[in-house]
Amino acid sequence: MLDTVARAFAKVIDAKSPWTFNHSEQAAEIAGGVATVLGLDPPTRRNVVRGALLHDIGKLGISNRIFDKAGPLTAEERATISRHPEFTHGILSRVSAFADVAELAGSHHERLDGHGYHRGLTGEHLPLQARIMKIADIYQALSVDRPYRAAMTWDEVQAIIVPDLGTSICEDAFAGLTGYVERGATTPQESARTGFRVA
């Protein structure tokens, strides 16, 4: 039942903008696939998937004029967007059924070196589940068309991620993503075009 509710919320979240169509659902599919590659047990995988489905619920409190803007964002607009993990954490913390995934979902923009947002957590405070959610969110976002750029290939995605391994992005989570992709999973952009699921 909780999975059904989480997927229903994900559809509402993703409907906020045509550029985020299926983002949460695809990020959840990727996160679940990475968790499987890394051998996480079923209850842990389930929490990772639920957290990924709900990680952007905080965006519902931010204007579409910012998210759909074709040009560069102002400093104020970037600051507003950077609050969505904070909003996500606050919303889910208040719902007892999802309290277990509030920390995961609210941590998807944190960095291992503590320079992320919204709380500036360091790697020691970021469990593998949160690191998986982060890599799934990044991969999905880079692999689909956005108003300011075309979808990136896997090679292009790797070129962006690899320099950040160990400082922003977890090497183990990236290894799991690599294994997931190399298994031949449908890319997010292919899924968007065909209507097929990512995995």
C-alpha positions as CSV (number, residue, x, y, z in Angstrom):
1,M,0.0,0.0,0.0
2,L,2.8,2.4,0.8
3,D,4.4,1.7,-2.5
4,T,1.2,2.6,-4.3
5,V,0.9,5.8,-2.3
6,A,4.5,6.7,-3.0
7,R,4.1,6.1,-6.8
8,A,0.9,8.2,-6.8
9,F,2.8,11.1,-5.2
10,A,5.6,10.6,-7.7
11,K,3.2,11.1,-10.5
12,V,1.9,14.3,-9.0
13,I,5.5,15.6,-8.4
14,D,6.6,14.7,-11.9
15,A,3.5,16.3,-13.5
16,K,4.7,19.7,-12.1
17,S,6.8,20.3,-15.3
18,P,7.0,18.7,-18.7
19,W,10.8,18.6,-18.2
20,T,10.5,16.4,-15.1
21,F,8.0,13.9,-16.7
22,N,8.7,10.5,-15.1
23,H,11.8,11.8,-13.3
24,S,10.9,10.4,-9.9
25,E,9.6,7.1,-11.2
26,Q,12.7,6.6,-13.4
27,A,15.1,7.7,-10.6
28,A,13.3,5.1,-8.4
29,E,13.8,2.4,-11.0
30,I,17.5,3.2,-11.3
31,A,18.0,3.4,-7.6
32,G,16.3,0.0,-7.2
33,G,18.5,-1.4,-9.9
34,V,21.7,0.0,-8.4
35,A,20.7,-1.4,-4.9
36,T,20.2,-4.8,-6.5
37,V,23.6,-4.7,-8.2
38,L,25.1,-3.8,-4.8
39,G,23.4,-6.7,-3.1
40,L,21.2,-4.7,-0.7
41,D,18.5,-6.7,1.1
42,P,14.8,-6.4,0.0
43,P,13.7,-4.1,2.9
44,T,16.6,-1.8,2.3
45,R,16.0,-1.8,-1.5
46,R,12.3,-1.0,-0.8
47,N,13.2,2.0,1.3
48,V,15.6,3.3,-1.4
49,V,12.9,3.0,-4.1
50,R,10.3,4.8,-1.9
51,G,12.8,7.5,-1.0
52,A,13.6,8.0,-4.7
53,L,9.9,8.2,-5.6
54,L,9.4,10.9,-3.0
55,H,12.8,12.8,-3.1
56,D,11.4,15.8,-5.0
57,I,8.1,16.2,-3.2
58,G,9.6,19.5,-1.8
59,K,9.5,20.9,-5.4
60,L,5.7,21.2,-5.1
61,G,6.3,24.3,-3.0
62,I,8.4,26.1,-5.6
63,S,7.1,28.1,-8.6
64,N,7.1,26.5,-12.1
65,R,8.4,29.8,-13.4
66,I,11.8,28.8,-11.9
67,F,11.9,25.2,-13.0
68,D,10.8,25.8,-16.5
69,K,13.0,28.8,-17.1
70,A,15.0,28.4,-20.3
71,G,17.7,30.8,-19.5
72,P,20.3,31.0,-16.6
73,L,18.9,31.2,-13.1
74,T,19.5,34.1,-10.9
75,A,21.3,33.6,-7.5
76,E,18.0,34.1,-5.8
77,E,16.3,31.5,-8.0
78,R,19.1,29.0,-7.4
79,A,18.8,29.6,-3.6
80,T,15.1,28.9,-3.8
81,I,15.5,25.6,-5.7
82,S,18.2,24.5,-3.3
83,R,15.6,24.5,-0.5
84,H,13.6,21.7,-2.1
85,P,15.5,18.9,-0.2
86,E,14.8,20.8,3.0
87,F,11.1,20.9,2.1
88,T,11.1,17.2,1.2
89,H,12.6,16.3,4.5
90,G,10.2,18.4,6.4
91,I,7.1,17.0,4.6
92,L,8.1,13.4,4.9
93,S,9.2,13.7,8.5
94,R,5.6,14.7,9.4
95,V,4.1,11.6,7.7
96,S,4.7,8.7,10.1
97,A,4.4,6.1,7.2
98,F,7.3,7.8,5.4
99,A,9.4,8.9,8.4
100,D,11.9,6.1,7.7
101,V,12.7,7.5,4.2
102,A,12.6,11.2,5.1
103,E,16.4,11.2,5.8
104,L,17.2,9.5,2.6
105,A,14.9,11.6,0.4
106,G,16.1,14.8,2.0
107,S,19.8,13.9,1.4
108,H,19.9,13.6,-2.4
109,H,21.9,16.8,-2.8
110,E,24.4,16.2,0.0
111,R,28.0,15.6,-0.8
112,L,30.6,13.4,0.8
113,D,32.8,16.4,1.5
114,G,30.1,18.2,3.3
115,H,29.6,20.9,0.7
116,G,26.1,19.8,-0.4
117,Y,22.7,21.0,0.7
118,H,20.5,21.4,2.6
119,R,22.3,20.4,5.8
120,G,26.0,20.1,4.6
121,L,26.2,16.4,5.8
122,T,29.5,14.6,5.3
123,G,30.0,11.1,4.1
124,E,30.0,9.6,7.6
125,H,26.4,10.7,7.9
126,L,25.3,9.5,4.5
127,P,24.4,5.8,4.4
128,L,24.8,3.9,1.2
129,Q,21.1,4.1,0.5
130,A,21.3,7.9,0.4
131,R,24.4,7.7,-1.9
132,I,22.5,5.4,-4.2
133,M,19.6,7.8,-4.4
134,K,22.0,10.7,-5.3
135,I,23.6,8.8,-8.1
136,A,20.2,7.7,-9.5
137,D,18.9,11.3,-9.4
138,I,22.0,12.5,-11.2
139,Y,22.0,9.8,-13.9
140,Q,18.3,10.3,-14.6
141,A,18.6,14.1,-14.8
142,L,21.6,14.0,-17.2
143,S,20.2,11.3,-19.4
144,V,17.0,13.1,-20.6
145,D,16.4,16.2,-22.6
146,R,16.1,19.5,-20.6
147,P,15.1,23.0,-21.8
148,Y,18.8,24.1,-21.8
149,R,20.5,20.9,-23.3
150,A,19.9,17.6,-25.0
151,A,20.1,14.2,-23.2
152,M,23.6,13.0,-22.6
153,T,25.1,9.6,-23.5
154,W,26.5,7.3,-20.9
155,D,30.0,8.3,-21.9
156,E,29.1,12.0,-21.4
157,V,27.4,11.2,-18.1
158,Q,30.6,9.4,-16.9
159,A,32.8,12.3,-17.9
160,I,30.8,14.5,-15.6
161,I,30.5,12.1,-12.7
162,V,34.0,10.6,-12.5
163,P,35.8,13.8,-11.5
164,D,33.5,14.1,-8.5
165,L,34.0,10.5,-7.2
166,G,35.2,10.5,-3.6
167,T,34.3,14.2,-3.0
168,S,30.7,14.6,-4.0
169,I,29.7,11.1,-5.3
170,C,30.2,7.7,-3.7
171,E,32.5,5.4,-5.6
172,D,30.6,2.3,-4.5
173,A,27.3,3.8,-5.7
174,F,28.8,4.7,-9.0
175,A,30.2,1.2,-9.4
176,G,26.6,0.0,-8.8
177,L,25.3,2.4,-11.4
178,T,27.9,1.2,-13.9
179,G,26.9,-2.4,-13.3
180,Y,23.3,-1.5,-13.7
181,V,23.9,0.3,-17.0
182,E,26.2,-2.4,-18.4
183,R,23.4,-4.9,-17.8
184,G,21.7,-3.2,-20.7
185,A,19.0,-1.2,-18.9
186,T,16.9,1.1,-21.0
187,T,18.1,4.7,-20.7
188,P,15.8,7.3,-19.2
189,Q,15.6,9.1,-22.6
190,E,14.8,5.9,-24.4
191,S,12.1,5.2,-21.8
192,A,10.7,8.7,-22.4
193,R,10.4,8.1,-26.1
194,T,9.0,4.6,-26.0
195,G,7.0,4.6,-22.8
196,F,8.9,1.6,-21.5
197,R,10.1,1.4,-17.9
198,V,13.8,2.1,-17.2
199,A,14.3,-1.4,-15.9
